[in-house]
Amino acid sequence: MNKQELVAAVAQKAGLTKKDAAAAVDAFVDVVKGALKKKEPVRLIGFGTFNVRKRAARKGRNPRTKAPINIPERFAPVFKPSNQLRDLVNK
């Protein structure tokens, strides 16, 4: 499902116009991005948790030249589904 399909599904499910649904989807995405930028988790009960996880610095290898490189520490967004969502998907 892409963004247009998501907007259409939200519009139909909530009885909104596609324009209003697009604004709601965009607002949701912006709020989640803002919270993750501040390193704050976003918990949606029954759905899952969006969070930021710190990845430690490590040594890697350039696949082209085989030369060793240092990969700096960084933060990565992660999503952990709730047990309810996991069970729904696995039924």
C-alpha positions as CSV (number, residue, x, y, z in Angstrom):
1,M,0.0,0.0,0.0
2,N,1.4,3.4,-1.0
3,K,0.5,6.8,0.4
4,Q,-2.3,7.5,-2.1
5,E,-3.9,4.1,-1.3
6,L,-3.6,4.8,2.4
7,V,-5.2,8.2,2.0
8,A,-8.1,6.7,0.1
9,A,-8.6,3.9,2.7
10,V,-8.5,6.4,5.5
11,A,-11.0,8.7,3.7
12,Q,-13.4,5.8,3.1
13,K,-13.1,4.4,6.6
14,A,-13.4,7.7,8.4
15,G,-16.0,9.3,6.0
16,L,-13.6,12.1,5.1
17,T,-12.7,13.7,1.8
18,K,-9.4,12.6,0.3
19,K,-8.1,16.1,1.0
20,D,-8.9,15.9,4.7
21,A,-7.6,12.4,4.9
22,A,-4.3,13.4,3.2
23,A,-4.0,16.2,5.7
24,A,-4.6,13.8,8.6
25,V,-2.0,11.3,7.3
26,D,0.5,14.0,6.7
27,A,-0.1,15.4,10.2
28,F,0.4,11.9,11.7
29,V,3.6,11.4,9.8
30,D,4.9,14.9,10.9
31,V,4.1,14.3,14.5
32,V,5.8,10.9,14.5
33,K,8.9,12.4,12.8
34,G,9.0,15.3,15.3
35,A,8.8,12.9,18.3
36,L,11.5,10.6,16.9
37,K,13.7,13.6,16.2
38,K,13.5,14.4,19.9
39,K,14.3,10.7,20.6
40,E,10.8,10.3,22.2
41,P,8.9,7.0,21.6
42,V,5.4,7.0,20.0
43,R,3.2,4.3,21.5
44,L,0.0,3.3,19.9
45,I,-1.8,0.7,22.0
46,G,-2.9,-2.3,19.9
47,F,-0.6,-1.2,17.0
48,G,3.0,-0.8,18.2
49,T,5.8,1.6,19.2
50,F,7.9,3.8,17.0
51,N,11.3,4.4,18.8
52,V,14.9,5.5,18.1
53,R,17.7,3.1,18.8
54,K,21.3,4.0,19.1
55,R,23.7,1.9,17.0
56,A,27.2,1.7,18.3
57,A,30.3,2.6,16.3
58,R,31.8,-0.3,14.6
59,K,34.5,-1.4,12.1
60,G,33.4,-2.2,8.6
61,R,34.9,-3.0,5.2
62,N,34.6,-1.2,1.9
63,P,33.2,-3.9,-0.4
64,R,34.9,-2.5,-3.4
65,T,38.4,-2.0,-2.1
66,K,38.3,-4.3,0.9
67,A,39.8,-1.5,3.0
68,P,38.7,-1.3,6.6
69,I,36.6,1.7,7.6
70,N,35.2,3.1,10.8
71,I,31.4,3.4,10.8
72,P,30.4,6.1,13.4
73,E,27.6,5.6,15.9
74,R,24.2,6.7,14.7
75,F,20.5,6.6,15.6
76,A,18.0,4.6,13.7
77,P,14.2,4.6,13.8
78,V,12.6,1.3,14.7
79,F,9.1,0.0,14.9
80,K,8.1,-2.8,17.4
81,P,4.6,-4.2,16.7
82,S,2.3,-4.9,19.6
83,N,1.4,-8.5,20.5
84,Q,-2.1,-7.8,19.2
85,L,-0.8,-6.7,15.7
86,R,1.7,-9.6,15.7
87,D,-1.1,-12.1,16.4
88,L,-3.4,-10.5,13.8
89,V,-0.7,-10.9,11.1
90,N,0.1,-14.5,12.1
91,K,-3.5,-15.8,12.0
